[in-house]
Amino acid sequence: MRQLRKQRGLTLKQVEQGAAVSNAYISQIERGLRRPPHPEILKRLAKMYEVPHRELLVAAGYLEEESQAQVERRKLEESFQHAVSDPKFRHGTRLKGTRLSLEAKRFIVEMYQQMTRHDLQGEN
Amino acid sequence: MDPVSVEPQSDALVTFCKDLTSGGAPWPPTEEMIARGLIARLPTGYPLTLDAVRQLCTGWGIAVMIQSMPQELRGFACSLNGHHWITISKHQTHPGADLHTLLHELREIVEHVFQELGLPTAASRDELEARAELFASMVRVGAYFPFFSSMLDDAEKIQSKFWRYGAYALIGVIGFFVSADAMLLPRFEDFPSRNLRT
């Protein structure tokens, strides 16, 4: 935690103001004198330190570290959600079955990335 | 996935959509109206082929790719800033499903243009999927109308009453099978699974 704070060049006082957590408490956490803070506090600290909330939850022992496959799956889901929520990207599928597999989501993400790349090349 | 060079949409695609929006007809148009508009722009010749529709798409600036796709995807259409791509799976489960899928995806691209014009025809994705399925079936059936019409004209000229009615019956049977194939394909190709789209 201290390393993260130092990397961002933040003082304890600044974190206290930004995350609404007392500087004494943060200092104790950093020195390992307190139990891991509540996930809600970690959420605020993650925002201050510009790291994913999940990363701090894993470090605090609330969540288990993901396997490589889980990480890839989560990243793919995030990319898929990003693609399908882009209002400029309109799409439709003709499906057999009832749901999209990871492979199908990967396909859609790749199409999105290709189109976006193509669009950027066209602009330049 | 092969990178594809694709031209921006041509005026013809936008004109096609604008033609449907003009004329004072109630909005949204029926799928039959949209299908009729498309058939009028397709090259003549029977039966309606995948290549004929593909050519039309290319002329409209829509890139069409036929390639391996994840198992549950029959087709995929997407648009971004006036560029349109359609991908069709090369592993279709029923004869004619590739043409049906291409028409379905083409209808989705047409909808994307309607949306850009501020005149969507479907309120939800499910509604659009249902409309696209109907559109694909209607184009496949409608493309045969001039053919049946000319066959009926020819049959009318047959002197013998017996053979004339025989010809009518034959045309009727062919018409029935063409229509049944086009309208029931989504059920055939999905058997036994249900066909749901996102």
Chai-1 contact restraints between the chains, C-beta under 6 A:
chainA,res_idxA,chainB,res_idxB,connection_type,confidence,min_distance_angstrom,max_distance_angstrom,comment,restraint_id
A,K88,B,L80,contact,1.0,0.0,6.0,A-B,restraint_1
A,F89,B,L80,contact,1.0,0.0,6.0,A-B,restraint_2
A,R90,B,S79,contact,1.0,0.0,6.0,A-B,restraint_3
A,R90,B,H112,contact,1.0,0.0,6.0,A-B,restraint_4
A,H91,B,C78,contact,1.0,0.0,6.0,A-B,restraint_5
A,G92,B,A77,contact,1.0,0.0,6.0,A-B,restraint_6
A,G92,B,E108,contact,1.0,0.0,6.0,A-B,restraint_7
A,T93,B,L73,contact,1.0,0.0,6.0,A-B,restraint_8
A,T93,B,F76,contact,1.0,0.0,6.0,A-B,restraint_9
A,T93,B,R197,contact,1.0,0.0,6.0,A-B,restraint_10
A,T93,B,T198,contact,1.0,0.0,6.0,A-B,restraint_11
A,R94,B,R74,contact,1.0,0.0,6.0,A-B,restraint_12
A,R94,B,G75,contact,1.0,0.0,6.0,A-B,restraint_13
A,R94,B,T101,contact,1.0,0.0,6.0,A-B,restraint_14
A,R94,B,H104,contact,1.0,0.0,6.0,A-B,restraint_15
A,L95,B,E72,contact,1.0,0.0,6.0,A-B,restraint_16
A,L95,B,R197,contact,1.0,0.0,6.0,A-B,restraint_17
A,K96,B,E72,contact,1.0,0.0,6.0,A-B,restraint_18
A,K96,B,R74,contact,1.0,0.0,6.0,A-B,restraint_19
A,G97,B,E72,contact,1.0,0.0,6.0,A-B,restraint_20
A,G97,B,S193,contact,1.0,0.0,6.0,A-B,restraint_21
A,T98,B,L196,contact,1.0,0.0,6.0,A-B,restraint_22
A,E103,B,P70,contact,1.0,0.0,6.0,A-B,restraint_23
A,A104,B,P70,contact,1.0,0.0,6.0,A-B,restraint_24
A,A104,B,E72,contact,1.0,0.0,6.0,A-B,restraint_25
A,A104,B,L73,contact,1.0,0.0,6.0,A-B,restraint_26
A,F107,B,P70,contact,1.0,0.0,6.0,A-B,restraint_27
A,E110,B,M1,contact,1.0,0.0,6.0,A-B,restraint_28
A,M111,B,C78,contact,1.0,0.0,6.0,A-B,restraint_29
A,M115,B,L80,contact,1.0,0.0,6.0,A-B,restraint_30
A,D119,B,L80,contact,1.0,0.0,6.0,A-B,restraint_31
A,D119,B,N81,contact,1.0,0.0,6.0,A-B,restraint_32
